[in-house]
Amino acid sequence: MGGHHHGPGGHHHGGAGGADHLHDADGHEIPVPPPPRRIGDGVLELDTLLGGWERVTAGYLVEGDAPVLVETGSQSSVPLLLAHLEQVGLGPDDLAGVVVTHIHLDHAGGVGDVARAFPKATVYVHPKGARHLADPTKLIDSAARVYGPLLDSLYGRLDPTPAERIHVLEDGETIRVSSNRELTAIDSPGHAKHHVGLHDSESGILFVGDAVGVKLPDAGVLRPSTPPPDFDLHLALTSLRKFAGRKPTGLALAHYGLLSDPLDVLDEADGTLRRWADVAEAAYRNGEDIAAALSTTFAADLDGVPEEHREKLEVMNGVHSNAAGFRRWLTTNDASAASDG
Ligand SMILES: [Zn+2]
């Protein structure tokens, strides 16, 4: 954790015996953020507490002359995220960059708000995500279809970012954080077509977003994350190999935290993804329900995981979302095979 202080801000209201809370600019109560954790040389993990749950959604701050935030979390997490950044001493002019691994709302929903709060920060995004940050209308419409009522009750939305603040990240491009530190962008489609990993030259940590899957510390098991509409098995497997080729020292997952045995994890992710895809495809070819087949086959993964933690996993990485992604991918493949004759 280092020697930096993480005391509560000036508007802290600690009640004797009650829960501690901060208040945002509109006077709404927000929870006091758990102290940031130093997970590597100059890398802080910030718990953005989606849904109030600990260790489900992470943002990361890469420190240097030009500090860069990786992932904002959802819009509902912004007050807490801003409290975090204040806690580590970042003033409004201090944040140089914000990069999102992809534009799903649990990663990028806060971008518009964070861009407003840090007027000097450049917003970095995959080429296929850029226009949605500038004009989120279509993204919000499709999120409303996917999330239903959870859109407003859990995630919030996404405010537009002025186009001139957005920098499109090409594969291999670097973001300079210090004279001796840069983040290299790694185009990594599969989970989403607008997915990018970021490899930190200083700590060796690779920020992998959702491309490796979801492994909540409270659930223990690594599961693939294969949501509609973009999931593509072959691209996802290729991205895992690309990550391994970078020889990272650790993988920082958005959901959640640092895994320090990267090559083993990438291997496990490859195997798990193939097994899930096999089960999904067999069910699909037999006209069976893919979600039911996945739940039955992989239920034992969750043996021993307490109910409250299963709920987090279900919201973050539900079997229905994975099944819908596999179905869409299989249907799309069949259609293009048919049209190829
Ligand atoms: Zn995610």
Residues whose N, C-alpha, C, O or C-beta is under 5 A from the ligand:
A	BS01	ZN	D106 D210
